[in-house]
Amino acid sequence: MENRHKADALRRLKSIGGHVKGIERMLEEDTYCIDVIKQIQAVQAALNRVSAQLLDGHLHSCVVTAVRSDDVGERERVLDEIAHVFETATKV
């Protein structure tokens, strides 16, 4: 992962951590449930953005390298990883 992408992902995750702590405070203060749910949804969306950013970087580096490789086993391994990520993402 490029340093600037890594730094951006880390910055986003630290921000998300702050939002999670805010949600904890909201629960401790008995904030209206719908307001808490909205904040949880915002954190989930932010995590999805970080995940998409990481996946994009992986697709454009590791996967491209594996697909161009003569190693059929490596190509299959990387493709299986991608399929597993999507399979896991669709489970609730």
N, C-alpha and C positions, 0 to 999 in steps of 0.2 A: 504494500500500500504506500502510495506517495505520502511524503511528510505533510503536505498541505491538506490532503484528504484525511489523514490520520488526526491532525490537529483539529480540523473542523468537526470530525466525528466525536473526538474527546470533549470539545467545547459544548457540543449539543448534548452529550450524555451528562455532563456536569450540570447543565441547565435543567435537564429532565430530572436529575436527582433533586435539585432545588424545588421543582414543582411537586415531586412526590412528598417531600417534607411538608410542603404547603398543604397537600391533601391530608396528611396525618394531622396537622393542626386543625384543619377544617373538621375532621371527625372528632377530635378531642373537644372542640368547641361546639359540637352538635349543630354544625351548619346544615342547612336545608339539603336533603338527600339529592335532589336534582342538580343542585349546584356542585355537589361533590362528584356526581356522575359525569357532569360536563367536564370537570377538570381531569378526571380519569380518562375520559375519551380524548382529551387534548394530549395527555401524556402518551396514550397509545398511538395516536397519530404521529407524534414526534418520534417515537421509537420506530414506527414503520418507515419514516423518512430516513432515519439513520440506517436501518436495515436495507432499504432500497439503495442507498448510497454505497454501502459496503458490497452489496450484490453486484451493482454496476461496475465497481472497481474490479471485483473478482472475475466477472465475465470478460472484461477488457484486458485482463492480464493473465491470470492462471488458466482460464478456460481457453483463451486464444492460443496460448503456448501449448497446452495439451492437445488441442485439435490439430495444430500444425505438426505435432510430433509424429515420429514413426512408430511410437510405442502405443499399440492398440489397447493394451491393458490400462495405460494411463488415461487415454481418451475415454474409455468406458468408465473408469473410476470417477473422473470429473463429471461426466454426464450423469452418472448415478447420484452423485452428490447434489447436483442441481435438481434432479427429479425429486429427491428426498426432501430438499428444502421446500419445494412447492407443495409436496404432499403434506408435510408437517404444517405448512402455513394455512392449509384449507381445513384442518381439524379444529374443532372448537373445544 
